[in-house]
């Protein structure tokens, strides 16, 4: 008689290591490499008085399937050769405020957005 697990986890292959697996660590917007994309909360995007867009660098990227199952409005972020690209298609009902934050005006600690897709 087997005393192993049951259900889904019983059939999953097990990997082992003496190190914590990289894929289980949080990834922020700044961790994205050229060619990668992710989903982030809509609050990651900041709009300044000139309608320029910026990303908060410390925002944690979500796994696509997790973001699709949440009620939190999310945006897509791609890292391309030209820089960061933001897609607003997933949050048509969300509205942003123009930020009066002084950090936005000089771009301190924020990532400039190269393109907005909507």
Buried (B, 14 or more C-beta within 10 A) or exposed (E): EEEEEEEEEEEEEEEEEEEEEEEEEEBBBBBBEEEEBBBBBBBBBBBBEEEBBBBBEEBEBBEEEEBEEEEBBBBBBBBBEEEBBBBBEBBEEBEEEEBEEEBBEEEEEBBEBBEBEE
